[in-house]
Amino acid sequence: MASRWWRWLRGCSWRPAARRPGPGFPGLAGPPGPPAAADAHAQVHRWKGLDLSQIPYINLVKHLTSACPNVYSISRFHHTTPDSKTHSGEKYTDPFKLGWRDLKGLYEDIRKELLISTSELKEMSEYYFDGKGKAFRPIIVALMARACNIHHNNSRHVQASQRTIALIAEMIHTASLVHDDVIDDASSRRGKHTVNKIWGEKKAVLAGDLILSAASIALARIGNTTVISILTQVIEDLVRGEFLQLGSKENENERFAHYLEKTFKKTASLIANSCKAVSVLGCPDPVVHEIAYQYGKNVGIAFQLIDDVLDFTSCSDQMGKPTSADLKLGLATGPVLFACQQFPEMNAMIMRRFSLPGDVDRARQYVLQ
């Protein structure tokens, strides 16, 4: 089941169908001619709720790749070598290498934001900013910023305010990890003990709060009320997503929608709104803002779907945290919901949140079949 789930994900197209040039943005469907504000807002309205394959974001991707010499397309979001080729023979590069040039000193700058006089609180707050994280979110944000800047005025530089958004995204993400580990009573994260296991739950909650407050101060310094509004939505979504995770749906047809909504709020909202924030800072076109948002949303959801698969297919050493953790917490993620379609006997286990002896092992076996 896990292998079928993975093949299904890999089979999803990342490239939209070819479209006729249209108003306001190369590649949009519609009649040619100069864009009107009403047309732009109508386009945005029509795109709300659409998935990535329905959104003509390819022009942004082309601008993004043109920012780096000898790079012609980016078709995947995993580590590769620059000499690798796509099925069409076009070269692509590692997006982490492409984006990191704008994020040198990322963790040092984050630690500078954490102006703390108390040594213990400082150590707790800086614990995960050791440079050993993937920095996936800042990379996506930096690449989106560069794409929007090139699209708007052919600028190949990331603005200081856009780079700050990348820092803020990593800070909000890290604060959420600290709080999640308290809620889940987790003992390891990124291959080392969690903050709550070393310093205790009460201090861990306070450390997470402090990181969020530092991120809020950095956000306020940008001075753009639209951007502030966009990123504060992330905090609300994180809380609502955690509440969604605490509940479950009895109706099988509602479970996957519940799972995707929870996934968006807990994971994808941060990426989507951070991408939108840097697009607002780099380009005045609301159509581009919506493209950036939808791109971040779909990348964020895909990222979490793969992470949920890896919870079943990887070992603890590879993940840096215990595997099958979601099952042990009583959570039915995507692989479980797909397996349940083939093995209806899993419904009872899902409803009792895998609480009976042997439920976790049996559910894992069903998923892996």
Secondary structure as UniProt FT lines:
FT   HELIX           2..11
FT   TURN            23..24
FT   TURN            26..27
FT   HELIX           37..47
FT   TURN            48..49
FT   HELIX           52..54
FT   HELIX           58..66
FT   TURN            69..70
FT   TURN            82..83
FT   TURN            87..88
FT   HELIX           95..100
FT   TURN            101..102
FT   TURN            104..105
FT   HELIX           106..113
FT   HELIX           119..125
FT   TURN            126..128
FT   HELIX           136..153
FT   HELIX           160..184
FT   STRAND          188..189
FT   TURN            190..191
FT   STRAND          192..193
FT   HELIX           195..199
FT   HELIX           201..222
FT   HELIX           225..246
FT   HELIX           252..263
FT   HELIX           264..268
FT   HELIX           269..282
FT   HELIX           286..313
FT   HELIX           316..319
FT   TURN            323..324
FT   HELIX           325..328
FT   TURN            329..330
FT   HELIX           334..342
FT   TURN            344..345
FT   HELIX           346..351
FT   TURN            352..354
FT   TURN            357..358
FT   HELIX           359..368
//
